Amino acid sequence: MLQGGCLGLSPDTAVAWPNGTTALPDGDGVELSDGQVLRIGDTLDTGGGFANVAFTGVAAGCPGSDVAFINDPLN
């Protein structure tokens, strides 16, 4: 868990998860649209990329300005 309640990569990179991803009720990870659950501390193999953005709205409290875009997580 990152500063501001953002779930991302340590130390300060927020993640843009694939469409249909939802946060787990306990706040300890995410569930992907296919039912795969990823929890804090899990190892992740994926494709995607990075970008520099300005956080707004609910994400305004996220640290840094980098976002990792996750395409198809496999763990």
HELIX and SHEET records of a PDB file:
HELIX    1   1 GLN A    3  GLY A    5  5                                   3    
HELIX    2   2 GLY A   57  GLY A   61  5                                   5    
SHEET    1   A 4 GLY A   8  LEU A   9  0                                        
SHEET    2   A 4 THR A  13  ALA A  16 -1                                        
SHEET    3   A 4 ASP A  66  ILE A  70  1                                        
SHEET    4   A 4 GLY A  48  ASN A  52 -1                                        
SHEET    1   B 3 THR A  22  ALA A  23  0                                        
SHEET    2   B 3 GLY A  29  GLU A  31 -1                                        
SHEET    3   B 3 VAL A  37  ARG A  39 -1                                        
END                                                                             
